[in-house]
Amino acid sequence: MQRMTLGQLLGRSDALSWTSALYLPITAHTLSLSTPCCVLEEDEDEENAETANYVAQNDFKYVLGIQAVQDIVANARTQKSDVSSTELLGALEYYLKRDAFIRLDTS
């Protein structure tokens, strides 16, 4: 289990295991770069029990698999090599609302 902010997650998503998942606080209705999050491994039954306990005790909810987060970040960086953290957050929010990749303004 790794705790961090969304800004930290988006900045280093490529270093995380694609078998992990992103969890956010249940109360996080608006996202920001400082929103706390946690990344939990999802690939083994024993770890799934620990994940369920941690999530329940800390009021977190499953949001996405890290592989999807990595795809969102990669897509944004493909469109714009100097993509900002704020733009990455916008890309994540867009994906969560529309289940689609954002089209960034590259002009």
Backbone as ProteinMPNN parsed JSONL, in Angstrom:
{"seq_chain_A": "MQRMTLGQLLGRSDALSWTSALYLPITAHTLSLSTPCCVLEEDEDEENAETANYVAQNDFKYVLGIQAVQDIVANARTQKSDVSSTELLGALEYYLKRDAFIRLDTS", "coords_chain_A": {"N_chain_A": [[0.838, -1.171, 0.0], [0.531, 2.167, -0.872], [0.55, 5.483, 0.087], [-0.258, 8.705, -1.102], [-0.449, 11.887, -2.843], [-2.815, 12.909, -5.387], [-1.464, 14.429, -7.291], [1.195, 13.55, -6.953], [0.84, 10.87, -7.65], [0.046, 11.048, -10.376], [2.357, 12.105, -11.443], [4.181, 10.042, -11.214], [3.111, 7.681, -12.168], [3.922, 5.798, -14.044], [5.846, 4.326, -12.762], [4.558, 2.629, -11.095], [3.034, -0.518, -10.238], [1.184, -2.189, -12.698], [-0.754, -3.897, -11.862], [-1.901, -2.851, -9.671], [-4.296, -0.728, -7.923], [-6.112, 2.373, -7.904], [-7.292, 4.211, -5.196], [-9.563, 6.461, -3.714], [-10.556, 8.9, -1.206], [-13.822, 8.429, 0.127], [-15.207, 10.75, 0.547], [-14.2, 12.525, -1.315], [-15.283, 14.581, -3.481], [-14.61, 16.551, -5.212], [-11.752, 16.78, -7.126], [-8.271, 17.417, -6.65], [-4.81, 18.336, -7.088], [-3.725, 17.918, -4.64], [-5.337, 16.078, -3.408], [-5.661, 13.343, -1.258], [-4.645, 9.976, -1.878], [-4.566, 6.405, -2.329], [-2.622, 3.623, -3.361], [-3.146, 0.367, -4.036], [-2.182, -3.022, -4.109], [-3.592, -5.492, -6.207], [-3.583, -8.172, -6.941], [-3.518, -10.657, -5.564], [-5.217, -13.091, -3.536], [-4.913, -13.03, -0.685], [-3.873, -10.476, -0.307], [-6.038, -9.052, -1.275], [-7.909, -9.322, 0.78], [-6.643, -7.853, 2.795], [-6.609, -5.402, 1.502], [-9.385, -4.864, 1.302], [-10.002, -4.592, 4.031], [-8.38, -2.377, 4.748], [-9.423, -0.37, 3.051], [-12.089, -0.22, 3.958], [-11.726, 0.56, 6.65], [-10.572, 3.053, 6.392], [-12.216, 4.629, 4.876], [-12.03, 4.715, 2.009], [-12.511, 4.473, -1.569], [-12.673, 2.343, -4.432], [-11.342, 3.43, -7.514], [-9.996, 3.322, -10.107], [-8.079, 0.98, -12.059], [-4.514, 0.927, -11.944], [-3.321, 0.582, -14.394], [-5.109, 1.806, -16.171], [-4.842, 4.455, -15.297], [-2.173, 4.863, -15.994], [-2.455, 4.691, -18.767], [-4.04, 6.964, -19.265], [-2.276, 9.04, -18.53], [-0.157, 8.514, -20.315], [-1.443, 8.916, -22.769], [-2.038, 11.668, -22.605], [0.568, 12.696, -22.499], [1.516, 11.91, -24.957], [0.091, 13.519, -26.637], [0.933, 16.017, -25.806], [4.011, 16.906, -25.018], [5.05, 18.444, -22.943], [3.156, 18.367, -20.902], [1.256, 19.598, -18.18], [0.935, 19.142, -14.594], [-1.59, 19.933, -13.767], [-3.009, 19.674, -16.152], [-2.824, 16.911, -16.45], [-4.351, 16.095, -14.265], [-6.813, 17.116, -15.106], [-7.173, 15.479, -17.338], [-7.488, 13.001, -16.092], [-9.866, 13.485, -14.612], [-11.621, 13.963, -16.754], [-11.611, 11.453, -17.996], [-12.729, 9.9, -15.921], [-15.319, 10.918, -15.827], [-16.289, 10.546, -18.428], [-15.385, 8.168, -19.499], [-13.453, 8.149, -21.478], [-10.626, 9.286, -23.39], [-9.099, 12.503, -22.994], [-8.918, 15.271, -25.243], [-6.289, 17.238, -25.719], [-5.502, 20.732, -25.902], [-3.118, 21.663, -28.039], [-2.005, 23.909, -29.053]], "CA_chain_A": [[0.0, 0.0, 0.0], [1.271, 3.412, -0.958], [-0.267, 6.691, 0.228], [0.329, 9.855, -1.777], [-1.464, 12.786, -3.38], [-3.076, 12.666, -6.81], [-0.366, 15.037, -8.042], [2.331, 12.624, -6.903], [0.466, 9.682, -8.423], [0.083, 11.346, -11.809], [3.746, 12.35, -11.811], [5.008, 8.826, -11.209], [2.259, 6.514, -12.424], [4.637, 4.791, -14.829], [6.692, 3.53, -11.862], [3.696, 1.788, -10.268], [2.651, -1.806, -10.81], [-0.097, -2.113, -13.411], [-1.731, -4.757, -11.182], [-2.41, -2.105, -8.527], [-5.502, 0.058, -8.168], [-6.21, 3.681, -7.284], [-8.402, 4.422, -4.266], [-9.719, 7.832, -3.235], [-11.489, 9.004, -0.08], [-15.243, 8.45, -0.228], [-15.662, 12.14, 0.625], [-13.538, 13.345, -2.345], [-16.211, 14.859, -4.582], [-13.849, 17.399, -6.11], [-10.359, 16.337, -7.119], [-7.201, 18.399, -6.82], [-3.496, 17.702, -7.051], [-3.415, 17.592, -3.246], [-6.264, 15.064, -2.892], [-4.961, 12.121, -0.86], [-5.074, 8.735, -2.52], [-3.689, 5.281, -2.04], [-2.459, 2.624, -4.41], [-3.12, -0.942, -3.389], [-1.98, -4.18, -4.984], [-4.879, -6.157, -6.391], [-3.473, -9.418, -7.683], [-3.499, -11.892, -4.794], [-6.36, -13.203, -2.638], [-4.568, -12.576, 0.668], [-3.758, -9.025, -0.356], [-7.371, -8.498, -1.466], [-8.526, -9.235, 2.107], [-6.01, -6.711, 3.443], [-7.108, -4.223, 0.791], [-10.771, -4.631, 1.728], [-9.961, -4.089, 5.408], [-7.815, -1.029, 4.752], [-10.382, 0.508, 2.39], [-13.233, -0.043, 4.855], [-11.321, 1.271, 7.87], [-10.113, 4.41, 6.084], [-13.217, 5.291, 4.029], [-11.589, 4.884, 0.633], [-13.283, 3.739, -2.564], [-11.966, 1.987, -5.664], [-11.602, 4.359, -8.609], [-9.499, 2.775, -11.378], [-6.833, 0.232, -12.05], [-3.356, 1.773, -12.276], [-3.079, 0.48, -15.832], [-5.915, 2.857, -16.801], [-4.198, 5.729, -14.962], [-0.98, 4.94, -16.845], [-2.923, 4.973, -20.127], [-4.484, 8.361, -19.286], [-1.068, 9.866, -18.503], [0.566, 8.292, -21.576], [-2.204, 9.572, -23.834], [-1.83, 13.113, -22.48], [1.962, 13.003, -22.835], [1.659, 11.711, -26.402], [-0.473, 14.706, -27.272], [1.644, 17.226, -25.391], [5.182, 16.409, -24.281], [5.265, 19.242, -21.73], [1.87, 18.416, -20.204], [1.392, 20.001, -16.781], [0.222, 18.337, -13.599], [-2.991, 20.351, -13.814], [-3.599, 19.056, -17.34], [-2.965, 15.483, -16.161], [-5.523, 15.976, -13.399], [-7.97, 17.323, -15.988], [-7.32, 14.273, -18.16], [-8.05, 11.975, -15.209], [-11.257, 13.834, -14.354], [-12.342, 13.754, -18.007], [-11.76, 10.002, -18.158], [-13.663, 9.396, -14.912], [-16.677, 11.364, -16.161], [-16.729, 10.186, -19.779], [-14.802, 6.901, -19.922], [-12.787, 8.446, -22.748], [-9.43, 10.131, -23.245], [-9.272, 13.919, -23.302], [-8.163, 15.838, -26.354], [-5.643, 18.439, -25.191], [-5.187, 21.826, -26.807], [-1.657, 21.658, -28.201], [-1.564, 25.139, -29.734]], "C_chain_A": [[0.886, 1.238, 0.0], [0.294, 4.575, -0.836], [0.489, 7.849, -0.404], [-0.783, 10.813, -2.159], [-1.711, 12.427, -4.847], [-1.975, 13.266, -7.675], [0.857, 14.14, -8.091], [2.046, 11.382, -7.749], [0.595, 9.939, -9.916], [1.507, 11.575, -12.297], [4.609, 11.103, -11.877], [4.202, 7.555, -11.476], [2.99, 5.412, -13.183], [5.534, 3.904, -13.97], [5.878, 2.567, -10.994], [3.329, 0.5, -10.996], [1.285, -1.703, -11.477], [-1.159, -3.021, -12.79], [-2.302, -4.089, -9.932], [-3.658, -1.326, -8.926], [-5.442, 1.359, -7.374], [-7.466, 3.747, -6.423], [-8.383, 5.871, -3.807], [-10.647, 7.857, -2.03], [-12.934, 9.077, -0.575], [-15.748, 9.882, -0.293], [-15.07, 13.043, -0.449], [-14.471, 13.531, -3.541], [-15.582, 15.762, -5.629], [-12.392, 16.986, -5.991], [-9.421, 17.516, -7.286], [-5.881, 17.643, -6.779], [-3.109, 17.295, -5.639], [-4.395, 16.581, -2.632], [-5.473, 13.821, -2.491], [-5.509, 10.912, -1.609], [-4.177, 7.608, -2.028], [-3.724, 4.32, -3.21], [-2.272, 1.291, -3.712], [-2.988, -2.04, -4.426], [-3.27, -4.991, -5.036], [-4.77, -7.601, -6.886], [-3.466, -10.711, -6.87], [-4.629, -11.897, -3.777], [-6.064, -12.685, -1.242], [-4.477, -11.062, 0.712], [-5.119, -8.384, -0.564], [-8.103, -8.374, -0.141], [-7.951, -8.045, 2.871], [-6.489, -5.404, 2.808], [-8.508, -3.875, 1.25], [-10.823, -4.064, 3.142], [-9.459, -2.651, 5.456], [-8.818, -0.023, 4.182], [-11.562, 0.805, 3.314], [-12.872, 0.806, 6.075], [-10.974, 2.735, 7.609], [-11.039, 5.168, 5.138], [-12.692, 5.659, 2.644], [-12.499, 4.092, -0.287], [-12.401, 3.466, -3.779], [-12.343, 2.994, -6.745], [-11.239, 3.743, -9.954], [-8.306, 1.869, -11.132], [-5.701, 1.162, -12.465], [-3.041, 1.699, -13.767], [-3.88, 1.545, -16.586], [-5.317, 4.233, -16.527], [-2.96, 5.92, -15.835], [-1.358, 5.267, -18.289], [-3.362, 6.431, -20.275], [-3.281, 9.295, -19.362], [-0.301, 9.728, -19.824], [-0.13, 8.986, -22.738], [-1.986, 11.082, -23.798], [-0.413, 13.496, -22.893], [2.244, 12.796, -24.319], [1.16, 12.947, -27.144], [0.357, 15.957, -27.013], [2.818, 16.829, -24.499], [5.442, 17.176, -22.99], [3.97, 19.411, -20.926], [2.083, 18.725, -18.718], [0.64, 19.044, -15.857], [-1.264, 18.661, -13.6], [-3.703, 19.738, -15.025], [-3.775, 17.552, -17.142], [-4.16, 15.235, -15.247], [-6.799, 16.15, -14.217], [-8.233, 16.108, -16.86], [-7.922, 13.128, -17.342], [-9.528, 12.247, -14.948], [-12.127, 13.595, -15.589], [-12.627, 12.265, -18.205], [-12.783, 9.442, -17.17], [-15.108, 9.763, -15.237], [-17.192, 10.774, -17.463], [-16.261, 8.822, -20.269], [-14.162, 7.033, -21.305], [-11.57, 9.315, -22.461], [-9.737, 11.555, -23.674], [-8.465, 14.266, -24.544], [-7.606, 17.167, -25.859], [-5.425, 19.466, -26.283], [-3.662, 21.928, -26.896], [-1.148, 22.917, -28.896], [-0.906, 26.1, -28.782]], "O_chain_A": [[1.849, 1.343, 0.76], [-0.685, 4.641, -1.578], [1.707, 7.966, -0.267], [-1.945, 10.573, -1.831], [-0.912, 11.725, -5.466], [-1.592, 12.677, -8.686], [1.483, 13.985, -9.14], [2.917, 10.907, -8.476], [1.188, 9.137, -10.639], [1.826, 11.268, -13.446], [5.655, 11.105, -12.525], [4.592, 6.471, -11.043], [2.71, 4.229, -12.989], [5.94, 2.832, -14.416], [6.449, 1.779, -10.241], [3.32, 0.449, -12.225], [0.338, -1.188, -10.884], [-2.334, -2.93, -13.145], [-3.098, -4.693, -9.214], [-4.028, -1.269, -10.098], [-4.811, 1.437, -6.32], [-8.558, 3.388, -6.863], [-7.322, 6.438, -3.545], [-11.443, 6.936, -1.845], [-13.218, 9.719, -1.586], [-16.622, 10.196, -1.101], [-15.406, 14.227, -0.495], [-14.452, 12.744, -4.487], [-15.976, 15.741, -6.795], [-11.861, 16.859, -4.888], [-9.734, 18.487, -7.974], [-5.845, 16.451, -6.472], [-2.259, 16.424, -5.455], [-4.285, 16.266, -1.447], [-4.698, 13.297, -3.292], [-6.696, 10.848, -1.927], [-3.153, 7.846, -1.387], [-4.71, 4.22, -3.94], [-1.359, 1.113, -2.905], [-3.608, -1.989, -5.488], [-3.953, -5.154, -4.024], [-5.791, -8.2, -7.223], [-3.409, -11.787, -7.465], [-4.972, -10.856, -3.216], [-6.883, -11.968, -0.667], [-4.949, -10.434, 1.66], [-5.349, -7.276, -0.08], [-8.85, -7.415, 0.055], [-8.692, -7.31, 3.522], [-6.741, -4.422, 3.506], [-8.792, -2.717, 1.556], [-11.605, -3.154, 3.418], [-10.049, -1.806, 6.129], [-9.033, 1.044, 4.758], [-11.983, 1.956, 3.435], [-13.645, 1.677, 6.477], [-11.072, 3.565, 8.513], [-10.68, 6.24, 4.651], [-12.888, 6.779, 2.17], [-13.177, 3.16, 0.145], [-11.508, 4.247, -4.109], [-13.509, 3.367, -6.882], [-12.085, 3.651, -10.843], [-7.615, 1.986, -10.12], [-5.911, 2.084, -13.252], [-2.542, 2.669, -14.338], [-3.374, 2.128, -17.545], [-5.284, 5.084, -17.415], [-2.725, 7.011, -16.355], [-0.662, 6.032, -18.956], [-3.088, 7.062, -21.296], [-3.265, 10.23, -20.163], [0.151, 10.726, -20.384], [0.526, 9.579, -23.594], [-1.775, 11.707, -24.838], [-0.215, 14.509, -23.564], [3.127, 13.448, -24.875], [1.739, 13.361, -28.149], [0.475, 16.834, -27.868], [2.619, 16.455, -23.343], [5.995, 16.619, -22.041], [3.725, 20.468, -20.344], [2.985, 18.176, -18.085], [-0.183, 18.245, -16.302], [-2.1, 17.77, -13.452], [-4.861, 19.332, -14.93], [-4.758, 16.977, -17.608], [-4.899, 14.269, -15.438], [-7.76, 15.404, -14.031], [-9.386, 15.747, -17.095], [-8.763, 12.377, -17.838], [-10.353, 11.339, -15.052], [-13.242, 13.084, -15.478], [-13.746, 11.874, -18.54], [-13.609, 8.607, -17.537], [-16.022, 8.991, -14.948], [-18.39, 10.525, -17.602], [-16.685, 8.363, -21.33], [-14.305, 6.168, -22.17], [-11.493, 9.988, -21.433], [-10.525, 11.79, -24.59], [-7.456, 13.629, -24.847], [-8.358, 18.109, -25.609], [-5.193, 19.122, -27.442], [-3.004, 22.25, -25.906], [0.019, 22.98, -29.285], [-0.479, 27.179, -29.192]]}, "name": "protein", "num_of_chains": 1, "seq": "MQRMTLGQLLGRSDALSWTSALYLPITAHTLSLSTPCCVLEEDEDEENAETANYVAQNDFKYVLGIQAVQDIVANARTQKSDVSSTELLGALEYYLKRDAFIRLDTS"}
